[in-house]
Amino acid sequence: MSSRAQVEAAAFELFLERGYTETSIMDIVAAAGIGRTTFFRYFPNKAALVWSPFEEGTRDLQSALDTVDDDVPVMEAIRAGVFDSVVPRLDDEGLWRAQFRILDTSPELQAEGAQRWLAWAEVVARFVASRIGVRPTAVVPASIGGAVQGAVLAALRDSVEIPAFGGDLLSVLDTSLVSLGRNLQKWIDEQ
């Protein structure tokens, strides 16, 4: 019996080879050596297979921010939370890179991607809002959520576009979030 990760690996290989839209659940089942019933025990549909690691990362970000001490500066807490949610998804085999490439290039998934990235940014915005005592949709928290999301997305895209630098993703992400955080923390402190 194949594990969930093996099913994901087989599916991502097919998606990269044939395209997301052109790959059926039956293709995935055959490549993974499992039955349809087993596939549906792991995933309710084909899109969930691709989105599940992203959703786990969003939940991990929320958990990290929920447990941060109040004395940790906001942007430092966000930086640490982002790392807590990204690092566990990075694998030596490059499965995360394949997943991101599929999510970012499949027209069928892109519209859903915008909604999911917005939800990710809202996790950050709610955290900022809770710290400064305003609504998550207020200018400061919503802007910070969008800025952090933009920096993370840009670093991921860059590491996928230039795979040789993919191992440097954490360094690029850290440098970007430290620089962004320094400026945004000043804005937060003025509130």
ChimeraX attribute file (.defattr): number of C-alpha atoms within 10 A of each C-alpha:
attribute: neighborCount
match mode: 1-to-1
recipient: residues
	/A:1	9
	/A:2	13
	/A:3	13
	/A:4	15
	/A:5	12
	/A:6	14
	/A:7	22
	/A:8	22
	/A:9	21
	/A:10	17
	/A:11	26
	/A:12	26
	/A:13	17
	/A:14	18
	/A:15	22
	/A:16	14
	/A:17	11
	/A:18	11
	/A:19	15
	/A:20	22
	/A:21	12
	/A:22	10
	/A:23	17
	/A:24	15
	/A:25	14
	/A:26	13
	/A:27	14
	/A:28	24
	/A:29	18
	/A:30	14
	/A:31	16
	/A:32	20
	/A:33	15
	/A:34	16
	/A:35	14
	/A:36	13
	/A:37	10
	/A:38	16
	/A:39	22
	/A:40	13
	/A:41	10
	/A:42	15
	/A:43	17
	/A:44	10
	/A:45	12
	/A:46	17
	/A:47	14
	/A:48	13
	/A:49	20
	/A:50	22
	/A:51	18
	/A:52	13
	/A:53	18
	/A:54	22
	/A:55	16
	/A:56	15
	/A:57	21
	/A:58	23
	/A:59	15
	/A:60	19
	/A:61	23
	/A:62	21
	/A:63	15
	/A:64	18
	/A:65	23
	/A:66	12
	/A:67	10
	/A:68	16
	/A:69	10
	/A:70	9
	/A:71	7
	/A:72	10
	/A:73	15
	/A:74	22
	/A:75	23
	/A:76	16
	/A:77	21
	/A:78	25
	/A:79	20
	/A:80	17
	/A:81	22
	/A:82	25
	/A:83	18
	/A:84	17
	/A:85	20
	/A:86	22
	/A:87	12
	/A:88	13
	/A:89	16
	/A:90	16
	/A:91	10
	/A:92	9
	/A:93	9
	/A:94	16
	/A:95	17
	/A:96	21
	/A:97	22
	/A:98	18
	/A:99	22
	/A:100	20
	/A:101	18
	/A:102	20
	/A:103	21
	/A:104	18
	/A:105	12
	/A:106	15
	/A:107	13
	/A:108	14
	/A:109	17
	/A:110	14
	/A:111	12
	/A:112	14
	/A:113	17
	/A:114	12
	/A:115	11
	/A:116	16
	/A:117	18
	/A:118	14
	/A:119	16
	/A:120	22
	/A:121	22
	/A:122	22
	/A:123	24
	/A:124	30
	/A:125	25
	/A:126	20
	/A:127	20
	/A:128	25
	/A:129	21
	/A:130	13
	/A:131	14
	/A:132	16
	/A:133	10
	/A:134	15
	/A:135	15
	/A:136	21
	/A:137	14
	/A:138	12
	/A:139	13
	/A:140	20
	/A:141	26
	/A:142	20
	/A:143	18
	/A:144	24
	/A:145	25
	/A:146	19
	/A:147	18
	/A:148	24
	/A:149	20
	/A:150	14
	/A:151	16
	/A:152	20
	/A:153	16
	/A:154	15
	/A:155	21
	/A:156	21
	/A:157	18
	/A:158	15
	/A:159	19
	/A:160	20
	/A:161	13
	/A:162	9
	/A:163	14
	/A:164	9
	/A:165	13
	/A:166	20
	/A:167	13
	/A:168	13
	/A:169	20
	/A:170	17
	/A:171	13
	/A:172	20
	/A:173	21
	/A:174	18
	/A:175	12
	/A:176	18
	/A:177	23
	/A:178	15
	/A:179	11
	/A:180	17
	/A:181	23
	/A:182	13
	/A:183	12
	/A:184	20
	/A:185	15
	/A:186	11
	/A:187	12
	/A:188	19
	/A:189	10
	/A:190	8
	/A:191	9
